[in-house]
């Protein structure tokens, strides 16, 4: 009998803790602490942000691979003929389809795709072929005009199934050989907005809407007939799918009702992934394989341009999380906040009608009141720096321009203040190189909302580049020459995000949740945003990777007027207004991480 050592070249190791290297994949070891035999398997995956589509839409089709995909058709909400090509990092608009259509079927690869059916002014049977440069309308149409159908296979060997000619779902299935369509065995479950993976002789169809309910039903096609297979765990229609997946290795993600759920199929059963899409959406498109897939477009229900890339490996993502820290002695909101998770500072603010000038210092466990507070009572002020060297400026106080310096023990009034005094300003940087951004100040182009930026050198303020979007109650992270400003209020709450290079602001991708009165932590390229007012107080948390915002775990205490400190991976949220009163609640954020997919071996 072959032994484990003969197979892998080593004996089963006796370890007191599980290994963390990906080299452990497929290996077996004995964990002496738990008294179990274990292994690490590559069965889960993670989504990461990709480049955004040029045209936001749902009901579109995707073909190809993760690094070579094609997106076409859809609703904007009008019918779209737009076609885009993906190179693994960004989308490029290419020649449009001849017939704008919504919710067609599709098959093929980036350089050789097929579009069939869809909705124009009614359901159509028209077929178009893509040669990598342009679309050609084919002389042979499907036998049954329909839209909201599924598709699989290649350009010259495709399968069309399900959908509807009008309103009633059908089971009709047609096979294409490169020149003609032939009606073959019908599906077992009539449905619309169904998706599939595989070839025209070995397809897996899953999900959809039966006309009365969302379905999780899966069926397998063998070239002539359909057979029911195990259902997905989540019933839904309009999912994204691994268009280049196979009948026994498929991936589904998103769907209606709007969800982020991700599931993989191994030929026997569907398994839910621990984490789903960062942006929950329905009627999106997909490309790639079960191990390397792409998700793009869809509705949240708002039309989306978001693209996410899926990679499956032995590594399992662990979501970021909030945990409770020691509470402030003085509940408040609109306070100054800066420092790190283990060396933070809170000063100023208000609670109801009462100003709270007190300064409190955080050591990672508890807050300690400093003997002296700020010289000027104020709230909704801005600040920057460390626990031993900070600066605070502006706020709802008189004089509004007042700037105070913190040396680790006391606050000292700076001889000169802001050139444009105001409140709800964003601040970032250090004591000797800070920025004051936006806010409610004179000189703004939209009422009292300001686009002003001022730079502080430790003693005086000078004008910097103007924001592209004037706003108040925003937040900023980073340093004086590399800053990020996000959120705020114009005439409405916004998720607008801008990047600063020391002289000029550039608009970048917006937050997922528009809000004002938020806080955050981090740098220009690795930031977090949390809390605020999105129409009501929120604990929503988002993470910025230098290109896009992704949704993370909510804070336990929803609040606006919150203060923040630290970094994206080791952050601190404290104070704020919880909808009723000021709070002293403190929460510590641990950023996303990864671990191996460990499995305990049993005899069963």
N, C-alpha and C positions, 0 to 999 in steps of 0.2 A: 504494500500500500504506500502511495506517495505521501511523504510527510510535509508539514508546513515549511520546514527548513528547505526541503528540496524544491518547493515551489517558489519561495521568496528569498532564499539564501540566508535566512536568519531564523533563530528560534523565537517563539512567542516571548515578548519581553514582559518583565514584572516591573510595573511602574506605580509610584505612589500617587501620581496625578496624570491626567490625560495629556498627551503631547499636543502642541499647538502648531507645529509645522505642517504644511500641506502635503509633505512627504508621507504623512500618516494615512493618506487616503488608501483604502483597500487593505491596510495592514491590520493585524489583530494583536492586542496586548491585554495583559491582565492588570486591572486597577486594584492594587492591594488595599487601598483605602475603602473603596466601595465593595470589594470582594466580587467583582464581576469581570467577565471578558468583554472587551469592547472593540469597536472598529470605527472608522470615519468613512462616510459615504458621500459621494457627490450627487445629491438628489434635490437640492434646493438652489434657488438662484436669487438674483437681486437686480433691480432696475436702477439705471443711472441716466441722468439728463443727456439728451443729444441736441443737435441743432434744430431750431424751430422751422416749421413749414413756412413758406411765403404766403400761402392762402389758407386762412382759417376755414374749416369746413367739417361737416360730418357726412356720413353716408358715402364716403370715398372708398376706393379699393387700393390695396397694396400688393405688390408682387416683388419677387427677388429675395435678396439676402440682406443681412444686417448692414453690411458695408457697401451694398450695391442694390438699392431698392428703387422702386418706382411707385409714385402716388398719382392717382388720376380720378376724375369725375368727382361727384359729391354734391352737397348742398351748401350754399353760402349766405342765405338760405335758398336763393334761386339755383337752378340747375347749373352745374359747373362743368367746363371742359378742360379746366386747368390740369396740367401734367407737370410733375416735379421729379427730379432725379436726386438720389441721396448717395454720397460718397463715403459715408462712415462718420462724417462730422457736420456736413451742411447740405441743405437742399438748394437745387438750382432749377429755376423755371425753364422748361423746354417747350417744344411745340405742343399746342393744345389739341384735344380730340376734335374730330369733325362734327360730332353731335354732343352737345352738353347734356349730361344725364346724371341722375341721382340714384344711388343704391343699385348699381348694376352688379353683375358677377364678374369675376376676373380670374386669370390664370397666367402662369408663365414666369419669366425672369425679367430683370431690368432691361435687357436689350432685346427681348422677344416676348411681348405680352399680348394678351387677348382680353378684350372687354366685350361683354355680351349682355343684352337686356338692359334693364334700368327704366327710369321714368323720364320722359321728355315733357310732352303735354298729356301723355297717357303711357301705359306700359308699352315697351318696344321690344322687338325681337332682333333689332339691328346689332351687327357684330363689327368690331374694329380691331385691326391688327397693328401692333407697334413694332417697328424694326430697329429701335434704338435712336432714331432721328425724328420720324414722323409717323402719324397714324393713317391707315388706309381703311376705308369702308369696304368690307367684303361683300361679294355678291350673294353669298349664302347666309341667310338668317336662321335663327333658331326656329323650331317648329311651333313653339308656344311663346307668344309675347308675354313678358312678365318682368317684374322688378322685385327688389328685396329678396333676391335669390342668393344661393351659395354657389361658389365655384372652386375648382381644384384642378391640378394637373399642369400641363404645359401648353404653349401656344398652338401646337399641332396635335395635341392629345389632351383635350380638356373635358371637364364634366360640369354640367349645370344642373342644379337640383333645388327643389322647393320654390319659394317666392309666391307671387300672386299676379294674375292678369289684371285684377281690379282691386278687390277688397278681401276675397276669400282665399286663404292659404291653399296651396296645392302640393301634391306629392310628386309631380312630374319630374322626371330625370331625363336628361339628354346627354349623349356622348358625341364628342367632336373628334374627327380623325385628320383634320387639316384641310378638309374640303367640304364635308357634309356633316349635318347633325342627325343623329339617330335616336329616337325615343327608346329608352330601355326600362328596366324594372323600376317601379314606383317606390318612393320612400314609405316607411311604415307610419310616420307621423307627419302630417301636413303642417307646414310652418313657414313663416316669413322671417327675414333677417337672420337666416341660419348661416353658419360658417363651417369651413371644412379644411382638411389637410390631406395631402397624398396625391396619387395619380388618378387617371380616369378609369383605371381598373382596380384600384385599391385605395379607396377614399374613406375618411372618417368625417361624418357630419355631426355637428353638436350645437345645442342651444337653439334659440329662436322663440317665436311667438305663435301660438296655435290659433289665434283669433279670439281666445277667451282667457289665456293665461301664458305667462312666461314658462318655458320648459327647459329642463336640464337634460333632456333625452339625447342620447348618442346612438348613431347607427353606422355600420360598416358596410361598404359596397365592394363587391368582388368582381365587378365588370358586367354583371347581369342582374344581381339581386341585392337588396339591403337586408341586413340582420341587426336586430337590436343589440347594443352593447351596454356596459355599465354607464349610468348617467353621471354627469358632472355633479359636483357637490352643491353648486349654486345655480338655480334656475335663472336664466337671463337670455336676452336677445341682443343682437348687434354687438357681439364681442369682437375683439381683435384676435387674430390667429396667426400662428406661424405658417405663413402661406407656402413656405418651402419645407414644411414638416412632412411627416409621413403618417400613414394609417396607424402605426404603433408607437409613434413618438410625436405627439401633438402638444400644442400649448394654446390656452385660451386666456384672455385677460380683458378686464373692463366689462362693459355691457350695460343693458337697461333691465331693471332700474339701475340708475347710475351707481357704479361700483368700481373699486380698484382691484377686486379679487382676481388672483392669478392661479390657474390650475394646470397641471401637466398630466398627460396620459401616457402610460407605458405599454399599452396593448391589452392590459387587463383591468386597470382601475385608474380613476382620476385622483390625484393628490393635490390638496390645497397648499400653496406656498405660504410660509409664515408672514411674508410681507407682499403687498400688492403694488400696483402702480402708484407713483407719487401723486399723479393727477387722476382722480376717479373720473371716468367718462364713458359714454355710450356711443354706438355707431361709429367707432374708430376703425382704423385700418391697421394691418400688421404685415410683417414680412419676416424672412429668416427661418431658422430652424428652432427646434425645441431647446437647444442649448445656447443659441445666439440669435435672438429675435429683436424685432423693432416694433414699437407702437407709436402711432402718430395720428393727429387730428382727433375728431370726435366732438361730442358735446358734453359740457360739464354741469348744467345744460348749455351754457354759453359756448359758442363755437371756439374751438381750440386750435392752436398751432403747435402745441407741445409735442415733442418727440422724446421717447425714452428707449434706452437700449438695455436689453436683457442678457445677462450672462449667468449660466448655471455652472456651479462648481462645488467642491467639497466645503467651500466657505459659506457660512450662513450669516446673513446680515442681522445685526442686533440694533433695533431702533433706538434713537435718543430717548432719554427719560428724565423726568423731573422728580426730585425728592425734597422733602421738607427740611428746611434749615431753621436756625433759631430766629424767633420773631423780634422785630424792632421794639424797643421800649416805648417809642412814640409812633403810634399809627399816623399815617400821613399819605398824601398823594401830591404829585407835581414836584417831587424833591430832586435835588442834585444827586447823581450817583456815578461813581467811577471806581477804578481799582480792579482787583481780581476776585476770584471766587473765595480765596482764603485771606484776602486783605482788601476788603471793600469799604466804601465810605458812603454814608447817607447824610445829607444836610439840607436844611430848608424844607419847604413844602407847607402844606396846610391840611387841616382836618376840620371840615365844616367851616365855621367862621374863625377858627383859631389858627394863627400861624405857628409853625413848629420850626424855629430856627436852630434847634438842637442838632449837634453833630454826633453821629454814632459810627463806631468802627467795628468791622466784622472780621473775625479770625478764622472763619471756616466752620465755626460751630455756633458762636454766640455773638451778639452785638454788645458793645460797651459804650456807654454815654461818655462823650468828651466833656471836660469841665466848661469849655467855652463853645458857644454857638456862632452862627453867622452874625455879622454886624448889621445886615439889612434883612428885615423880614421880607420873605418873598416865596412865591411858588411858581410852577411852570417855568423854571429857570433852566439854563443849560450849563454844562460843566465838562471838564476833561482832566486827565491826569492819573496819578497814583494815590495810594493811601497816605503817602508822606509828602507829596508835592502835587497840588491840584489847583484848579482855577474854576471859578463860577461866575456867571455873567447873565445879565438880563433878568427877565421874570416879571411877574405882576407885583411891582413894588415901586417905591419912589426913593431915589431916582432909578429909572429903568436901565440907564446906561451903566450902572455901577458894576465894576469888576472887582472880585475879591480873590486873594491868593491864600492858599493853604500850605503850611509848612510841616504838617504832621501834628501840630499842637494847637495853633491858633489861626484865625482868619485875619488878614490884613487888607484894608482897602487899597486898591491900586490907584495911583494918582490920576490916570486917564481911564475913561470908560469906552463903551462901544460908540462908534460914529453914528450908527443907526440903532438907537435903543428900542427894546421891545420885549415880547414874551413869546412863549412856545417856540423858542429858537432851538435848533439842534446844535449840539457841540461834540467835538471829538478832538483827538490829538493828545498833546502833553501840556504841562504848565507853561512851557516856554515856546511851544509851537502848536497852538490850538486853532480851531476853526469855529466860527459862529455862522450858522447857515439858516436861511429862510426865517420863518416865524411871522409874527404879527408886528410889523414895523413900518414906519413911514418910508416912502420911496418904493413901495411895491407896485407893480403894474396892475394888479387886480384887487382893488379896494385896499384893505390893510394887509393882505397877504404879501409877503416879501420874497423877492428872488435874490436878495443880497447875500453875499458871502464876505466875511471879514476874517483876516488872519492876525493872530496875536503872537508877538515875539517875546513875551515875558514882561513887557512894559507898555507897548502901544499896539493899537489896532490899525490895520490898513486894508483897503478894499481889495477883494479878490474877484474871480470870475462869477458872473451871475448864473443862478440856476436857470434851466430851461423852463421849468414849471414853478411859478411862485406858489408857495404854500406855507401853511402854519401847522404846528403840532406834529412835525415829522421827527425822525430820528437819524442819527449818523454814527458810523463806525470808521475806524481807520486812523490815519495820521494826516498831517497838514498837506502833504504832497500826494497822498493816495487815499482818498476818502470815498465813502459810499453813503448816500442819503436816500431814504426810502420812506414811503407812507406819507401821511399828512392829510390836510384838508385844503381844498381850493374853494369851490362852491359846493363840493361834495367830498366824501372820503375817497382817497386815492391809494393805489398801490404803486404809484410811480416811483421808479428807482433811477438814480443818476450816479455816475462815477466821476471823480474829480482827480485831475493830474497835477494840481498845484496852481493851475491858471485857468482851466476851463472845465465845464461840466459836460458829460456825454450821457444821453439817455440810453438806458439798457433795459433788459426785460423786467417787467413789472411783477410785483408780488401777486400771489394767488388770492389773498384776502385784503381788499382795500380797507384801510383803517387809519385813524389818527390817535394821538395819545399813547403810542406804543413805545417800547424800549427794545434794546438789542445789545449785542456784544460782538467783538471780533475785529476783523480787518476788512480791507476793501474787497478781497477775493474770498474770504472765508468768514461770513457773518451770520448772525442769527437775528431774528425779529420775533418778538413775543408780546402778547397782550394788546391792549388798545381798545378803541371803540369802533366796531364795524357796523353800527346800527344798534348794538347793545354791547355791553362789556364782553370781552372775549379773552380766552386763554390760548388762542391759536398761536402756534409756533411754526416758523418757516426757516429754512437754512439756505444760504446763498453760497454757490460754489464758484463764483466768478463769472458765471454765465446765466444761470437760472436759479429760481427759487423752488424749493421742494417742501412739501408739507411734512412736519414732524409731529411729535406727541404734544398735546395741549398741556398747559399748566394746570395744576389742580385748582388754583384760585383765579378765576377770570377777573380781569381788572383793566382799567384804563388809568392814565396818569402814573403808570408804573415806571420804576427806575431799573437800570441794568448795569452790569459790570462783567468783566472777564473776557473769555474768548468763545468762539463757536462751540468748542468741544468741552470747555469747562466754564460754564456761565453762571450768572447770578441774577435773579429777579427779586425785587423787594419793593415794599410800599405799594401804593396805588389805591384807586377807588373801585370798590367791588360792586357798585350799583346802589349801595345803601350808605356806606360811610368809608372813611379811610381805613386802610388795613396795614398791619405791621408784618403780614405774612412774608416769609422769605422762602424761595425755592432755588435749589441748586440743579443745574442742568449738566447731564453727562451726554456728550455727543454720540452719534451713531458709531458702531464698531462692528467687528466681525468675530465669528468663532467657527470652529469646525463643526460639521454635522456629525455628532457622535451618536452611535447606536450601541445599546447594550445587547449582547448576544445571549440568546436563550435556546433551550432545546425544543421549544414549541414552534 
